[in-house]
Amino acid sequence: MVKKNKLKCAAMVMSIFMMVGCFIGCSGQSGKMRDITTMELVQDMGLGINLGNTMESTGGWINSSSVTNYETGWGSPVITKEMIEGYKDSGFGVLRVPVAWSNMMSEDYEINHDYLARVTEIVDWALESGMYVILNIHWDGGWFSNFANEEDRDECMNKYKRIWEQLSEAYKNYSDYLMFESLNEEGGWDELWNRYSNEGDKELSYGILNEINQTFVDTVRESGGNNAKRHLLIAGYNTDITLTCDSCFKMPEDPAERCAVSVHYYTPSTFAILEADADWGKARTEWGTEADYEELNANMDLMKETFIDKGIPVIIGEYGTSTKNKTNEMIRLYLSSVCEAAYTRGMCPVLWDVTDVFYLRNEAKFKDSELLSELMAVKEFERE
């Protein structure tokens, strides 16, 4: 049960952690696949952070003549090895690298060589630092929405499979510190089924996602090398907790039995997402009431009961909050509470971050040292 706590001795814990260094070694290219379960691997990750709004930036207004134009298109500086090492030095055990692979892609869905090489360079830096890496297909220009159209569905699946065939080949000899993630939040189609009105074909919408995730597993497993045993992350329905815990969502069949499930956490959205009042909600500047904690614990308990307790590992692939119109105290309270709620139930929480919101990329350090200390102190709590 998450409670409002003061996280005493956080600074001391952080100091000791930094002294130890906690280098987990084993670069991705070494090809070592350990005899550990996915549950053990996910729990070994500790806490994670996203390299957000970087390699997944996309848009027709971005000059497509170079990879750098995309990398910096949404405000990120060019990523350096020092920036990546700074994540590890801050105490994070896993870096999630969202990618828009359609950028600079050929008409027959061949991933641009330079684009793949740049992503690989960033992945290698993270692995060499001792972190795990989660590599995905992110929003990617929104083409996943076309799965809702029956006439486009086969071609969408063809593109999806082609992407994972190429990525599986490129990284098939990497160690188990590299995890593949099937997709981001796009696995769910309101055009087919609306959760609020319950109108449409629910089984069809879920069925498409289930087929995508099964295709992902089959494609990776058939690609050879270490991919026969690679740990895989399966995107939940819109990565929403309630929708992913629905009986219509099915984990794919996996002969290696090495799959985890991913959901995201931005609840309540009026606090975590809204920066100003909207027609669907009034923006909140505070969080931490008894009802807020009850909601948080209920959501995390639902994931634990539906997946963790049945032997299926869980990664909270994104959690976070907008920072406008909020005090630092409120931001710290919300983020540390969500982090603790997930971690203590055996999940791996991965903070959503973009340039200079929580981590100062050009300085290669965390912006709010107190927030960092509170997050890292969560690792001292016992897991259920």
N, C-alpha and C positions, 0 to 999 in steps of 0.2 A: 504494500500500500504506500503510495507516494504521499508524503506529508511535507508541509512547508518546513524546511530545516535550514539551519545556518551554515551547514557544510563546514564545520569547524576543522581547523588544521589543514585547510585546502592548500594554503601557501606552502606548508611543510611538505605535503604530499607531492605537490608539483615540483618542488626543489629536489626531492629525492628522485623523482621520476627523471628529471632532466640530468641528474648526475649519473644515474644508471645507464641512461641512453636507450635501453631496452631494444637493442638492434636484433631483429628477428631473422636477418640474413637471407640468404638464398635468393639470388637475383632470378628474374623471370626466365632468362635465357638458359639457366643451368639445367632445366628440364627435370628437376626433381619432383616426383609425385609421392607425397607421403601417404602412409596407410592410416589416414584419419577420416572420420566421418565429416559430412558437411556441417553437422551441428557443432562439432569440435572446432572446425575451421572458422565458422561464423563467430563463435564465442572468442576465439583467439584474435579476431580482428580488433576487438575492443571498441573504440569509437572511431567514426569516420567523418570525412568532410568532402564536399563536392567541388570540383574545379568548374564552377558554373559559368554560363555565358561566355564560353571560350571556344572550344572546338565544336560546339553545337550551334554556334551563331549561324544564321542563315537569312537570306533576303535578296530579292531581285536588285536592290539598290547597291549591294556590295559588289565592288569590282572583282570579277572572277578570275583575274589574271594571275593571282598568287594566293597561296595558302595563308600567308600572313594577313591579307586583307580580311579573310574570314575570322582568323584567330583574334584579331583586334576589332572586329566589326561591331561588337556589342560592348565595347569599352575596356576590354582587357588589354594590359600591356603584353608584349611578346613574352611568353613563359620562358623562364630560365631554370637551370638545374638548381640554383640557389633557392628559388621560390618553392620548388617541389621539396627540397630538403627541409625547408622551413616548416612545412606541414608535419613532417616526421619529428623535427625538433620540438614542435609544439605539443606532441604527444599523441597525434592521430595515427591509428594503425591501418587505416584503409583510405585510399583516395578513389572516389568515384569520378570517372572521366566520361561525361556525356559527349556524344559525337553525332554530328549531322553528316552522314556518309554520302548523301546525295550531292553535296557541294563538289563541283568540278567533275561530276560523274559523267561517263559517256552514255550514249543513248542505249547501249546494250547492258547498262548497269555495271560497267567495270569501274571500280573505285580508282580514283586518280592516284597514281603512284606517289606523287609528292605529298598528297594529303595523308595517305596511309603512313608514309615515312615519318611525317611530323608527329602524328598521333603516337606512333611507335616510339619515337624519341622521348616523348613525355612519359609514356608508360614505362619505358626502361629506366628513366630517372627515378620514378617512384619505386619501382621494384628494387633498384640498386640501393635505395635508401633504407630498405627493409620494410616498406609498406606493402600491403595487399593493394590490388587494383581491381575495380569493377569497371568493365568496358561495355558500353551499350549502344543501341540505336536510340537517339533521343527523338524529339519532336520531328526533326528532319524535314522541315518545310511543310509538314502537315499531310503528307501523302497517305498516311494511315487512314485518314477519313474516307478515302475511296474504297476501303474494304466494305463500306456500307452499301455500295452500289453493286448489284449482282453482276452487271456486265463488266465491271472493272476488277472483280475479286480475284480471278485467276491470275491476271497480270500483276496485281499487287503481291500476291503470294510468290510469283516468279521473281519479282524484284527482291522481296524479303529473303527468299532462299539464296539468291545470287549473292547478296551482301554477306550472309553468314557462311556461305561456302568460301568466299574470299578471306574473310576474317579467320575462319577456322584454319585455313591453309597457312595464313601468315603467322599465326601464333600457336600452331599445333605442337611445337616443341617447348613451349614455355611451361614453367613450373606451375604448381597449384596455387601460387600466390596471385595468379591472374584468374579472375572469374569473369565469365560472360553473362550479360543480362539481356533477356530476350527483347525487351522494348521498354519504353518509359510509361507515361500515363495514358497513352492513346488507345488502349485496349478496351473499348466500349463505345457504342454508337447510339447517340440519342435519337437519330433518325429511325433507328430500328426498334428501340425500346426506351421509354422515358421512365426513369425510376420514380419520379414524383407523381405522375398520373397513372403509372403502371399500364400505360397504353403501348401497344406494339408487340413485337415478337421477342420476348425476353430470351427464350431458348436459342433463337437464332443469333442474337448479339453475343451472348455468352459462348455459343458454339464456335463462332468465328475466332474469338480470342483463344479458346481452348485448342483450336486447330493450329493457330499461329504458334502457340507455345509448344505444341507437339512437334510441329515442323522444325522449330528451333532445336529442340533436343535431338531429334532424329538427324538433322543436318550436321550438328556438331559431333555426335557420336560416330557417324559414318565417315568422318574426315581423317581419321588416322592419328598417329602420334599420341601425345598425351591427352588429346580430346576425348578419347574413350573413357577417361576417368575424370575429366575436368569438372570442377564444381560449377554448377549453373544456377543462375538467379532467374526465377520465373515471375514475370510481371502479373500482379493481381488485376482484377477488373477495375479499370481506371485508377489502379493503385489505391482504391478506397477501401477502408477497413470493413465496413458493413457489407459492401458489394462483393468483396473478395471472400468474405466468410459465408456467402450465400452458397447453398448446395449446388447451384448451377455452375459454379466455378470448379473446374477440375484441374488438379495438378497433372502434368503429362506423365505418361508411362516412361520410365527411365531404367534401362537395364543396369546402369551403374548405381542407381539409387543415390544420386548425388545432386539433389535439387533443393534449393531454398526458395521461399516466396518473398516478394517485395511489395510493400505498401508504402504510402507517403502519409505524413501527418502535418496538417495545417488547420487544426481544429482548436477552438472555433474559428471559422474563416473570418468572422467579423473582427477578430483580434489579429490573427496571423496573416491575413491577406489584405483586408481593406485598409486603405490609408485615408479615405474620406468616405462620407456617407454615400450610399448607392441606392438604387431603387429596390435592391434585394436585401439590404441590411444597413444597420447603423454602425459605423466604425467604432470599435472599442479601443480605449487607450489603456485599460487596466485588465489584469487577469489574476486569478488566485483565490476566488471565492470557494466556499465548500462545494458548490455546484460544479465549478470548473474542475476541481480535483476529482469529483465523482465521475464526471464525463471522461476525463483522461484515463482514470483507472478502469472504467468500464470498457473503453476501447482497447486498452492494452490487455485486459483480461480476456476479451473476446478473441484477440489474436493468439494469446497463449493457449486458451482452451481449444481453439479450432485447429491450430497448427503445432505449436511447440509441444503440447502435451501428447500429440500424436506422432512425435518424432520428426516433424517437418520444421526446419530452421526458418527464422524470420529475420529479414533485414529491413529496417525502416530506411528505405533508399533516399528519402528526403524528409527532413523536418526543419522548420524554421519559422521566422516571423518577419514581417515588414518592420522597419525601425523608425519610420516617421511618426511623429506625434506620440511617441512613447518614451518613458524615462529609461535610463540604463538599468535601473533596478527592476522594472517590469520585464524588460527584455531578458535579463539574467534569470529572473524567477521562472518565466515561461520555458525558456530553452533548457535550463538545468532540470526542471521538473519533468519535461517530456523525455529528456535524455535518461534520467534516472528510472522513470516508469518503464521504458523499453529495456534498458540494460539489465535491471534487476530481474526481469522476466526472461532473460536469456537471449534477447534480441540484440542486434547491432544497429545503433542509431547513427545515421549519416547526415550531418548538418548540411543544409543547402546554403551555399555561399557564392556570391559573385564578387567582382573586384571591389576591394576596399570596404566591404560592408562589415565583415567580421575579421577578415585576414587582409593585412596590408601587403599586397603582392610585391611592390617595389622595395619594401623594407624587409620582406620575408619574415614577418612576425605577426602574431595575433594582435588585433587592434585594442581589445579590452582584456587586459591581463587578469582582471578579476573574474570576468566571464570564463576565460580559459581555465582558470584555477577551479572554478565551480564545476565545469564540465569534466575535467580530469579527475576531480575528487569523486565523481560518480563511480569510477572504477574500483573504489575501495569498499563499495557496498556489496553485500553478499547477494548472490543470485538465487532465485527460488529454485 
